[in-house]
């Protein structure tokens, strides 16, 4: 009999939930707002509600729950150690709380790590047992797959690629460090640098797009301006691509992957960021690292988290 699972992608803005079967079938999907400012108990009640709602009449046959969440987290104990976009989620025993309220076994994983697993199993990295995934969005995260296995590390905290230090005295990062890749090339970093340039007097169509208020400049607006040929916006993506390329050079030297997959909202600008990434990698890494290692866009879109959760829970229960 085919085993059914409920899989959950918990984010700071929304909760996506699906009824699923292995290997990669999402049969019914719903989404609801996280409302994280209401605190952990309220969010957990919403997760429970979404789980039962998406399963419907099939709830009695649900084998287990797989949930991915922002980290850092302990995947074995299922404890969220810290979640900047989820106030009050310090040392929160997510696995135990959900297992108790839903009456099903629960497995928990880091969102970026499980996105890497999904892309390697079902997406752009399929057939490549040595895959690195990087997501460039509000933050920068990632996952490393070696010999088809997700690299977790001693405490489940491995592959925080966004927190490689690339500039010793660079801008402060939300993690408390300075000069992290995330602080240099994430969506908020691109918007921050755009606002600084405009405030310093740089001419750009960005100001008009933002209603003549630099505070309203976002990475999405920078992308729109760059696509229309705005020189400042293009420079900002070139700069971000340079730093992402530097990070990839480090990862290539450490792990010698067969493919690098890049997802996340910022990657949607396409060649505006992929070209400087390729240029930097080819200028700074040995050719034996990059000549047989394509750097490609992610393939699974919004479903990457749910498919990662499904891969995780199916590995446990199939």
C-alpha positions as CSV (number, residue, x, y, z in Angstrom):
1,X,0.0,0.0,0.0
2,X,1.3,3.4,-0.9
3,X,2.4,5.5,2.1
4,X,1.0,9.0,2.4
5,X,2.8,11.8,4.1
6,X,2.0,15.4,5.1
7,X,4.9,17.6,4.2
8,X,5.3,21.2,5.4
9,X,7.5,24.1,4.3
10,X,7.5,26.5,7.3
11,X,8.7,30.1,6.4
12,X,8.6,33.4,8.2
13,X,5.8,34.6,5.8
14,X,3.8,31.5,4.9
15,X,3.2,27.9,5.6
16,X,3.0,25.6,2.6
17,X,1.5,22.1,3.2
18,X,0.9,19.2,0.9
19,X,-0.4,15.6,1.0
20,X,2.3,13.6,-0.7
21,X,3.6,10.2,-1.8
22,X,7.1,9.1,-2.7
23,X,9.1,9.7,-4.6
24,X,8.0,13.2,-5.6
25,X,4.2,13.4,-5.9
26,X,2.4,16.4,-4.3
27,X,-1.3,15.6,-4.5
28,X,-2.9,18.5,-2.8
29,X,-1.3,21.7,-1.6
30,X,-2.5,24.6,0.5
31,X,-0.8,27.7,1.9
32,X,-1.6,30.1,4.7
33,X,0.1,33.0,6.4
34,X,2.5,32.1,9.1
35,X,1.6,35.2,11.3
36,X,4.9,34.7,13.1
37,X,4.4,37.8,15.3
38,X,1.6,35.9,17.1
39,X,4.3,33.6,18.6
40,X,5.2,29.9,18.5
41,X,2.0,28.5,20.0
42,X,-0.2,30.2,17.4
43,X,2.0,29.2,14.5
44,X,2.1,25.6,15.7
45,X,-1.7,25.6,15.9
46,X,-1.8,26.8,12.3
47,X,0.6,24.0,11.2
48,X,-1.7,21.5,12.9
49,X,-4.7,23.0,11.2
50,X,-3.0,23.0,7.8
51,X,-1.9,19.4,8.2
52,X,-5.3,18.1,8.9
53,X,-6.9,20.3,6.3
54,X,-4.6,19.2,3.4
55,X,-5.0,15.5,4.3
56,X,-8.8,15.7,4.6
57,X,-10.4,12.2,4.5
58,X,-7.0,10.6,4.1
59,X,-5.7,11.8,7.5
60,X,-6.1,8.4,9.1
61,X,-3.7,6.9,6.5
62,X,-1.0,9.5,6.9
63,X,2.2,7.7,7.9
64,X,4.3,10.6,9.1
65,X,4.9,14.3,8.9
66,X,8.0,15.9,7.3
67,X,8.7,19.6,8.0
68,X,11.4,21.9,6.8
69,X,12.1,25.0,8.8
70,X,14.6,27.9,8.8
71,X,17.7,27.2,10.9
72,X,20.0,26.8,12.6
73,X,18.3,23.6,13.9
74,X,19.2,20.2,15.2
75,X,17.7,17.7,12.7
76,X,18.0,14.7,15.0
77,X,16.2,16.1,18.0
78,X,14.0,18.3,15.8
79,X,14.8,21.4,17.8
80,X,14.9,24.9,16.3
81,X,17.9,26.5,17.8
82,X,17.2,30.0,16.4
83,X,15.0,31.4,13.7
84,X,15.4,35.2,13.0
85,X,12.1,35.3,11.1
86,X,10.1,33.4,13.7
87,X,10.1,35.4,17.0
88,X,10.4,33.3,20.1
89,X,11.6,30.2,18.4
90,X,14.8,29.7,20.3
91,X,15.4,26.1,21.4
92,X,11.9,25.2,20.4
93,X,11.3,21.4,20.3
94,X,9.3,21.4,17.0
95,X,9.5,17.6,16.5
96,X,8.1,16.8,19.9
97,X,5.4,19.5,19.9
98,X,4.0,18.5,16.5
99,X,4.3,14.7,17.1
100,X,2.3,15.2,20.3
101,X,-0.4,17.4,18.7
102,X,-0.8,15.5,15.5
103,X,-0.3,11.9,16.8
104,X,2.2,11.0,14.0
105,X,6.0,10.6,13.8
106,X,7.7,13.9,12.7
107,X,11.0,14.5,11.0
108,X,12.5,18.0,10.8
109,X,15.1,19.4,8.5
110,X,16.8,22.7,7.5
111,X,15.1,24.4,4.6
112,X,18.1,25.1,2.5
113,X,19.6,21.7,3.1
114,X,16.4,19.9,2.1
115,X,16.1,22.1,-1.0
116,X,19.5,20.9,-2.0
117,X,18.3,17.3,-1.5
118,X,15.2,18.0,-3.7
119,X,17.2,19.5,-6.5
120,X,19.7,16.6,-6.5
121,X,17.0,14.0,-6.4
122,X,14.3,15.5,-8.7
123,X,15.6,18.8,-10.2
124,X,18.6,20.4,-11.8
125,X,21.1,18.2,-10.0
126,X,19.4,14.9,-10.8
127,X,21.9,12.2,-11.6
128,X,24.7,14.2,-10.0
129,X,25.7,12.6,-6.7
130,X,28.0,15.5,-5.9
131,X,25.7,18.6,-5.9
132,X,25.9,22.0,-4.2
133,X,22.8,24.1,-3.9
134,X,22.7,27.8,-3.1
135,X,19.6,29.9,-2.5
136,X,20.0,33.7,-2.9
137,X,17.0,35.5,-1.5
138,X,16.3,37.4,1.7
139,X,19.2,35.4,3.0
140,X,21.7,33.1,1.4
141,X,21.6,29.4,2.4
142,X,22.7,26.2,0.8
143,X,23.2,22.5,1.0
144,X,26.0,20.1,0.1
145,X,25.3,16.6,-1.3
146,X,28.3,14.2,-1.3
147,X,27.9,10.7,-2.8
148,X,24.2,11.3,-2.8
149,X,24.1,12.0,0.9
150,X,23.2,15.3,2.5
151,X,26.1,16.7,4.5
152,X,24.8,17.6,8.0
153,X,27.9,17.9,10.2
154,X,28.4,17.0,13.8
155,X,25.4,19.0,15.1
156,X,23.4,19.3,11.9
157,X,24.7,22.8,11.2
158,X,26.8,22.2,8.1
159,X,26.6,24.0,4.8
160,X,25.7,27.5,6.0
161,X,27.2,28.8,2.8
162,X,25.8,32.3,3.3
163,X,28.0,32.8,6.3
164,X,31.4,32.4,4.7
165,X,33.4,35.5,5.5
166,X,34.4,37.1,2.2
167,X,35.3,40.6,3.5
168,X,37.0,40.7,6.9
169,X,35.7,44.2,7.6
170,X,32.6,44.0,5.4
171,X,29.1,45.0,6.3
172,X,27.5,43.5,9.4
173,X,25.4,40.3,9.0
174,X,22.3,39.2,10.8
175,X,24.3,36.3,12.2
176,X,26.5,38.7,14.2
177,X,29.6,38.3,11.9
178,X,30.9,40.8,9.4
179,X,31.5,40.5,5.7
180,X,29.5,37.3,5.2
181,X,28.4,36.3,1.7
182,X,24.8,37.0,2.8
183,X,25.7,40.5,3.9
184,X,27.3,41.2,0.6
185,X,25.0,39.6,-2.0
186,X,21.5,38.8,-0.7
187,X,18.4,40.7,-1.8
188,X,18.5,43.0,1.2
189,X,22.3,43.7,0.6
190,X,21.6,44.6,-3.0
191,X,18.8,47.0,-1.9
192,X,21.0,48.5,0.9
193,X,23.8,49.3,-1.6
194,X,21.3,50.7,-4.0
195,X,19.8,53.0,-1.4
196,X,23.3,54.1,-0.3
197,X,24.3,55.0,-3.9
198,X,21.1,56.9,-4.5
199,X,21.4,58.8,-1.3
200,X,25.0,59.7,-2.2
201,X,23.8,61.3,-5.4
202,X,24.1,58.5,-8.0
203,X,21.6,59.0,-10.8
204,X,19.4,56.1,-11.5
205,X,15.9,55.2,-12.7
206,X,15.6,53.4,-9.4
207,X,14.6,56.5,-7.6
208,X,11.5,57.0,-9.8
209,X,10.6,53.4,-9.6
210,X,10.6,53.8,-5.8
211,X,8.3,56.9,-5.9
212,X,11.3,59.2,-5.2
213,X,11.7,57.5,-1.8
214,X,15.1,55.6,-1.5
215,X,13.7,53.8,1.5
216,X,11.3,51.9,-0.8
217,X,14.0,50.4,-3.0
218,X,14.0,46.6,-2.9
219,X,16.0,44.0,-4.7
220,X,13.0,43.4,-6.9
221,X,13.0,47.0,-8.1
222,X,16.8,46.8,-8.7
223,X,16.1,43.8,-10.9
224,X,13.4,45.7,-12.8
225,X,15.8,48.6,-13.4
226,X,18.7,46.4,-14.4
227,X,16.5,44.6,-17.0
228,X,15.7,48.0,-18.4
229,X,19.4,48.9,-18.7
230,X,19.9,51.0,-15.7
231,X,23.7,51.2,-15.2
232,X,23.6,51.4,-11.3
233,X,21.3,48.4,-11.1
234,X,23.5,46.4,-13.5
235,X,26.6,47.2,-11.4
236,X,24.8,46.1,-8.2
237,X,24.0,42.6,-9.7
238,X,27.6,42.4,-11.1
239,X,28.9,43.0,-7.6
240,X,26.6,40.5,-6.0
241,X,27.5,38.0,-8.7
242,X,31.2,38.6,-8.0
243,X,30.8,37.7,-4.4
244,X,28.6,34.7,-5.1
245,X,31.3,33.6,-7.5
246,X,33.9,34.0,-4.8
247,X,31.8,31.8,-2.5
248,X,31.5,29.2,-5.2
249,X,35.3,29.1,-5.7
250,X,35.7,28.3,-2.0
251,X,33.0,25.6,-2.3
252,X,34.7,24.1,-5.4
253,X,38.0,23.9,-3.6
254,X,36.5,22.3,-0.6
255,X,34.0,19.8,-2.1
256,X,34.8,19.5,-5.9
257,X,31.1,19.3,-6.9
258,X,29.8,18.0,-10.2
259,X,27.2,20.8,-10.4
260,X,26.2,24.0,-8.7
261,X,22.5,24.8,-8.6
262,X,21.4,28.3,-7.7
263,X,17.8,29.2,-6.7
264,X,16.0,31.9,-4.7
265,X,14.3,35.1,-5.8
266,X,17.5,37.0,-6.6
267,X,18.5,34.3,-9.1
268,X,15.4,35.1,-11.2
269,X,17.3,38.0,-12.8
270,X,19.1,35.4,-14.9
271,X,22.2,36.4,-16.8
272,X,22.5,39.7,-14.9
273,X,23.8,37.6,-12.0
274,X,24.9,34.4,-13.6
275,X,27.3,36.0,-16.0
276,X,29.4,37.7,-13.3
277,X,29.3,34.4,-11.3
278,X,30.7,32.5,-14.2
279,X,33.3,35.1,-14.9
280,X,34.5,35.2,-11.3
281,X,34.6,31.4,-11.0
282,X,36.6,31.0,-14.3
283,X,39.0,33.8,-13.2
284,X,39.7,32.5,-9.7
285,X,39.2,28.7,-9.7
286,X,41.4,26.1,-11.4
287,X,39.9,25.0,-14.8
288,X,39.9,21.4,-13.5
289,X,37.2,22.5,-11.0
290,X,34.8,24.4,-13.3
291,X,35.2,23.0,-16.8
292,X,33.0,20.0,-16.0
293,X,30.9,21.6,-13.3
294,X,28.0,23.6,-14.7
295,X,26.5,26.4,-12.6
296,X,22.8,26.3,-13.4
297,X,19.4,27.7,-12.2
298,X,17.3,25.7,-9.9
299,X,14.5,23.7,-11.5
300,X,11.8,23.0,-8.9
301,X,10.5,26.5,-8.2
302,X,8.2,27.0,-5.2
303,X,7.8,23.3,-4.6
304,X,11.5,22.7,-3.8
305,X,10.9,22.9,0.0
306,X,7.9,20.5,-0.1
307,X,9.8,18.0,-2.3
308,X,12.8,18.2,0.0
309,X,10.6,17.5,3.0
310,X,9.1,14.5,1.1
311,X,12.5,13.1,0.3
312,X,13.5,13.4,3.9
313,X,10.5,11.8,5.4
314,X,10.3,9.1,2.7
315,X,14.0,8.2,3.4
316,X,12.9,7.6,7.0
317,X,9.7,5.6,6.4
318,X,9.8,3.9,3.0
